[in-house]
Amino acid sequence: MKKIFLVVLLLSLFLTTHIFAQEKKANLLGLSIVEDILEDDYGLTILDGLFSITIFKNLPATDVFKVYSRWTGTGEHKVRVQIVDPDKKIIKKTNEENIKFENNYETYWFSHDFANTLFNKSGVYWVQAVLDDNVEFEMPLFIQISGEELEYKPKSNLPYITFSLPAIEVYEKDNGLLTVSGVFEYFAFEDFPAKDSFIIANGWCSGNGEFKQHIEILDPDNNIIYVSEPQYFENEPKTINVVYDELEDFVFPKEGYYTVKVFLEDEPVLIYPIIVEKK
């Protein structure tokens, strides 16, 4: 089998607008299909080998991969990930994972294992994130036979965001798949103001045409302290792009809840918190 991640790298330079007002609600911040989920020497997460297409010589066939999900919110919840076939029938689902947000709007992530997943036919499958038995979000997984061109027409010409997260770097593996390395959940410093260098990586799926994204970061007092330069990217219906912004020596004036806003064509598409605390 061959896994393909159609990607354009644009270097440095599920809309949750009311995320801080919802009570006992969880919000999905990311969903990614990867070869594996690992940990680096510092205990940070590695999303190893993102892909959206698997090409088999023959079908039926089995595949081994993982799905990363990232959540924030309040209260207690159950989450799982499932895959449905082109007829929307569930072919495999993971066990439920429990989330209990001890602190409001902290971030949790899960590694969902899809070892030996059987695909009986080619077509557009859907990876679904399920929260408290409701499907929160789904993204396509294209299963093809070698030499076959799979037809897919998205519902909209606009791409949609599949994840946004702070990390250290993005690089390409020898097999052509991308890895997002050094993904983390919060910042901790001994003193303030404090500085750190990191990236905000955004995954965009589908669409048709050229698009523009930018990000903003707000401090705990809701003041805008960073606005990125616009970044332009092209997407096709089966394409996934990773667009990331490099923040060098970014200054955090004080501890608290900072807010990241991701914009597509100057409209907000994802808003989420990053906790900055004192060691």
Backbone torsions as a table, in degrees:
resi	resn	phi	psi	omega
1	MET	NA	159.1	179.1
2	LYS	-134.5	127.2	178.0
3	LYS	-97.9	139.5	-177.1
4	ILE	-128.5	135.5	173.4
5	PHE	-122.6	102.4	179.5
6	LEU	-73.9	115.5	-167.9
7	VAL	-141.6	146.7	166.4
8	VAL	-124.9	125.8	177.7
9	LEU	-92.8	122.8	176.5
10	LEU	-115.8	112.4	-171.0
11	LEU	-85.3	163.5	179.6
12	SER	-0.4	-164.9	138.9
13	LEU	-85.1	NA	NA
14	PHE	NA	68.5	-164.2
15	LEU	-36.5	122.4	177.6
16	THR	-125.3	57.7	-174.9
17	THR	-58.9	-35.2	-176.4
18	HIS	-100.1	32.2	-172.8
19	ILE	-58.7	-33.5	-176.8
20	PHE	-88.0	-1.6	-178.2
21	ALA	-106.1	-12.3	-174.8
22	GLN	-81.6	136.8	179.2
23	GLU	-100.7	134.0	177.3
24	LYS	50.2	47.7	-179.8
25	LYS	-129.7	139.4	173.9
26	ALA	-105.8	149.1	179.9
27	ASN	-127.7	135.3	177.9
28	LEU	-79.5	127.4	178.0
29	LEU	-107.1	-10.6	-179.0
30	GLY	-174.7	147.4	175.6
31	LEU	-146.0	124.3	-176.2
32	SER	-141.4	139.4	174.7
33	ILE	-97.7	124.6	-173.6
34	VAL	-138.5	159.7	174.4
35	GLU	-66.3	-40.6	-178.7
36	ASP	-159.3	161.3	174.1
37	ILE	-121.9	120.0	-172.1
38	LEU	-123.3	-178.3	178.2
39	GLU	-131.3	135.1	179.7
40	ASP	-85.8	-175.8	-175.7
41	ASP	-65.6	-18.0	-179.3
42	TYR	-99.9	4.8	-179.6
43	GLY	84.0	8.6	178.1
44	LEU	-85.7	158.2	-173.3
45	THR	-84.7	141.3	175.3
46	ILE	-117.7	119.5	172.7
47	LEU	-92.5	99.4	-167.1
48	ASP	-96.0	109.5	173.7
49	GLY	78.6	69.5	176.3
50	LEU	-69.8	139.4	177.7
51	PHE	-149.6	161.9	179.5
52	SER	-131.4	-12.9	-177.0
53	ILE	-131.3	135.4	171.2
54	THR	-123.1	127.2	-179.7
55	ILE	-110.3	123.1	178.7
56	PHE	-106.8	155.4	172.8
57	LYS	-72.9	-39.6	-179.7
58	ASN	-144.1	156.9	173.6
59	LEU	-130.3	146.7	6.2
60	PRO	-67.2	156.2	177.9
61	ALA	-159.4	160.4	179.1
62	THR	-111.1	157.2	178.5
63	ASP	-138.6	159.5	178.3
64	VAL	-126.3	123.7	179.2
65	PHE	-161.7	177.0	177.3
66	LYS	-130.3	161.2	176.2
67	VAL	-125.6	129.7	178.0
68	TYR	-97.8	130.7	172.9
69	SER	-126.7	146.3	-174.9
70	ARG	-133.0	131.3	-171.2
71	TRP	-134.5	153.8	169.0
72	THR	-142.3	167.9	177.7
73	GLY	147.3	-151.7	-178.7
74	THR	-137.9	161.2	174.5
75	GLY	80.3	-163.4	-179.2
76	GLU	-115.8	140.1	-175.1
77	HIS	-149.7	167.4	173.4
78	LYS	-122.3	135.2	179.2
79	VAL	-130.7	152.9	172.5
80	ARG	-154.4	170.6	174.6
81	VAL	-126.3	140.6	178.9
82	GLN	-137.7	157.7	177.8
83	ILE	-118.3	131.3	176.2
84	VAL	-115.2	149.6	-178.2
85	ASP	-83.1	-179.7	-179.1
86	PRO	-58.5	-20.0	176.8
87	ASP	-92.5	7.6	179.2
88	LYS	67.1	27.6	173.7
89	LYS	-96.2	134.1	-179.1
90	ILE	-67.3	125.0	177.1
91	ILE	-102.9	-22.0	176.4
92	LYS	-165.9	143.5	175.0
93	LYS	-141.8	151.5	-179.4
94	THR	-87.4	166.8	173.2
95	ASN	-67.6	153.5	178.7
96	GLU	-69.6	140.4	174.1
97	GLU	-110.1	140.0	179.4
98	ASN	-94.1	135.1	172.9
99	ILE	-116.4	129.0	170.9
100	LYS	-128.9	106.9	-178.3
101	PHE	-77.5	100.5	178.7
102	GLU	-66.0	-39.4	174.9
103	ASN	-116.8	134.1	-177.8
104	ASN	-57.3	132.3	173.5
105	TYR	65.7	22.4	164.9
106	GLU	-71.5	170.4	-174.6
107	THR	-113.1	134.6	173.3
108	TYR	-119.2	147.3	173.3
109	TRP	-133.9	156.3	-179.1
110	PHE	-135.1	148.0	172.0
111	SER	-106.1	112.8	-177.9
112	HIS	-101.7	122.0	-172.2
113	ASP	-91.7	125.4	176.7
114	PHE	-120.0	54.1	177.3
115	ALA	-68.4	139.2	175.2
116	ASN	53.9	47.4	176.4
117	THR	-82.3	126.3	-175.4
118	LEU	-92.0	127.6	173.7
119	PHE	-114.0	119.4	-175.0
120	ASN	-87.0	-26.5	-175.5
121	LYS	-151.0	163.0	177.4
122	SER	-76.9	161.3	178.8
123	GLY	145.3	-173.3	179.4
124	VAL	-94.8	110.6	173.8
125	TYR	-94.3	164.7	-178.1
126	TRP	-130.1	128.2	174.4
127	VAL	-93.7	119.4	-172.7
128	GLN	-115.7	133.1	172.5
129	ALA	-93.3	124.5	-174.3
130	VAL	-114.6	123.6	178.7
131	LEU	-115.8	120.4	178.5
132	ASP	48.7	44.4	176.5
133	ASP	71.6	11.7	175.3
134	ASN	-116.4	135.1	178.2
135	VAL	-72.9	116.0	-178.4
136	GLU	-87.3	-33.7	-172.0
137	PHE	-164.6	150.3	175.4
138	GLU	-142.8	148.6	177.3
139	MET	-135.2	149.3	-174.3
140	PRO	-77.8	147.4	170.7
141	LEU	-126.5	117.3	-173.0
142	PHE	-93.5	118.3	179.2
143	ILE	-107.2	118.8	-174.6
144	GLN	-130.8	159.1	170.7
145	ILE	-98.4	143.7	-178.6
146	SER	-52.7	129.3	-179.4
147	GLY	89.8	-7.8	-178.9
148	GLU	-91.9	141.5	174.0
149	GLU	-109.0	110.7	-174.7
150	LEU	-84.4	127.1	178.6
151	GLU	-81.9	135.9	178.3
152	TYR	-150.7	125.0	178.1
153	LYS	-119.8	110.2	-179.4
154	PRO	-69.0	161.8	-178.9
155	LYS	-70.0	-26.4	-176.8
156	SER	-137.3	153.3	174.1
157	ASN	-77.5	-12.6	177.8
158	LEU	-83.2	140.3	172.9
159	PRO	-74.0	163.2	174.9
160	TYR	-126.7	150.7	-175.5
161	ILE	-82.1	134.1	179.2
162	THR	-105.1	-23.0	173.4
163	PHE	-162.3	156.2	168.0
164	SER	-145.3	129.7	-174.2
165	LEU	-158.2	151.3	172.6
166	PRO	-80.9	140.2	-177.6
167	ALA	-155.6	-175.8	-178.8
168	ILE	-101.6	-43.0	-178.3
169	GLU	-159.5	163.5	171.7
170	VAL	-126.6	132.5	178.7
171	TYR	-145.3	162.2	-178.5
172	GLU	-97.9	132.8	177.7
173	LYS	-79.2	171.1	179.2
174	ASP	-60.9	-29.5	-179.5
175	ASN	-86.5	6.3	177.0
176	GLY	89.9	-6.3	178.4
177	LEU	-84.6	150.7	-179.5
178	LEU	-89.6	149.5	174.1
179	THR	-124.8	133.1	172.3
180	VAL	-102.8	117.2	-171.3
181	SER	-113.3	146.5	176.6
182	GLY	74.8	36.3	177.4
183	VAL	-71.5	134.2	-178.1
184	PHE	-137.1	170.4	-171.0
185	GLU	-107.7	-27.7	-176.8
186	TYR	-159.2	169.9	175.6
187	PHE	-110.0	146.5	174.3
188	ALA	-138.8	127.0	-177.9
189	PHE	-130.6	155.5	177.9
190	GLU	-80.2	-34.9	-178.1
191	ASP	-139.1	160.2	177.0
192	PHE	-128.8	149.0	-2.8
193	PRO	-64.0	155.0	-177.2
194	ALA	-130.7	155.8	179.7
195	LYS	-122.2	148.9	172.0
196	ASP	-157.8	156.4	176.6
197	SER	-115.3	133.3	-176.6
198	PHE	-162.0	179.9	173.8
199	ILE	-124.3	155.4	165.5
200	ILE	-110.0	114.4	-176.4
201	ALA	-104.6	128.3	179.7
202	ASN	-117.6	132.6	175.6
203	GLY	-102.7	128.5	-179.7
204	TRP	-118.4	132.5	-176.4
205	CYS	-118.5	139.7	171.4
206	SER	67.0	-156.3	-174.2
207	GLY	91.6	177.1	179.9
208	ASN	-156.1	100.8	179.7
209	GLY	135.2	-163.4	177.8
210	GLU	-104.0	140.5	-174.7
211	PHE	-137.4	167.2	-178.3
212	LYS	-128.5	134.7	174.5
213	GLN	-128.9	154.8	166.7
214	HIS	-153.0	166.1	178.3
215	ILE	-124.9	156.8	171.4
216	GLU	-128.7	150.1	173.4
217	ILE	-125.5	131.1	179.6
218	LEU	-112.7	145.3	178.8
219	ASP	-83.0	177.9	-178.0
220	PRO	-60.9	-18.5	177.6
221	ASP	-93.3	9.3	177.8
222	ASN	70.9	24.4	174.0
223	ASN	-92.2	135.9	177.5
224	ILE	-72.9	120.2	-179.4
225	ILE	-114.4	-4.4	177.0
226	TYR	-155.4	134.1	171.9
227	VAL	-133.6	123.4	-178.7
228	SER	-78.9	159.7	171.1
229	GLU	-68.8	146.9	177.7
230	PRO	-59.4	139.7	177.0
231	GLN	-119.9	131.6	-177.0
232	TYR	-105.8	139.0	179.0
233	PHE	-146.6	156.3	177.2
234	GLU	-109.8	138.8	177.4
235	ASN	-129.7	144.5	171.1
236	GLU	-116.5	168.8	-172.0
237	PRO	-54.2	-34.6	-179.2
238	LYS	-106.6	14.3	-176.1
239	THR	-90.4	142.4	167.2
240	ILE	-118.7	126.8	175.5
241	ASN	-111.1	146.0	171.1
242	VAL	-112.8	117.2	-179.5
243	VAL	-114.4	123.7	-178.6
244	TYR	-134.8	150.1	-178.6
245	ASP	-114.3	130.7	-180.0
246	GLU	-93.2	124.9	178.7
247	LEU	-110.7	106.4	-177.8
248	GLU	-93.6	127.4	178.0
249	ASP	49.3	47.9	179.3
250	PHE	-69.0	134.3	-175.2
251	VAL	-98.0	125.9	171.2
252	PHE	-103.2	109.6	-175.5
253	PRO	-63.3	-34.1	-176.7
254	LYS	-158.7	170.7	178.2
255	GLU	-75.5	163.0	178.3
256	GLY	138.9	-166.2	-179.4
257	TYR	-94.8	114.8	173.7
258	TYR	-97.0	157.7	-176.7
259	THR	-122.9	131.9	173.4
260	VAL	-105.5	128.8	175.9
261	LYS	-117.0	128.8	177.3
262	VAL	-108.3	129.6	-177.3
263	PHE	-117.4	138.5	170.3
264	LEU	-118.2	123.1	-176.6
265	GLU	51.5	40.9	177.0
266	ASP	66.6	14.2	174.3
267	GLU	-112.2	133.7	-179.9
268	PRO	-67.4	131.3	178.8
269	VAL	-119.0	-16.1	176.9
270	LEU	-156.7	132.1	178.8
271	ILE	-131.9	127.3	-176.7
272	TYR	-151.9	159.2	-177.0
273	PRO	-93.1	152.6	166.3
274	ILE	-127.0	123.8	-178.7
275	ILE	-84.4	130.1	175.3
276	VAL	-118.1	118.2	-173.7
277	GLU	-128.8	167.0	178.7
278	LYS	-94.2	136.7	178.8
279	LYS	-68.2	NA	NA
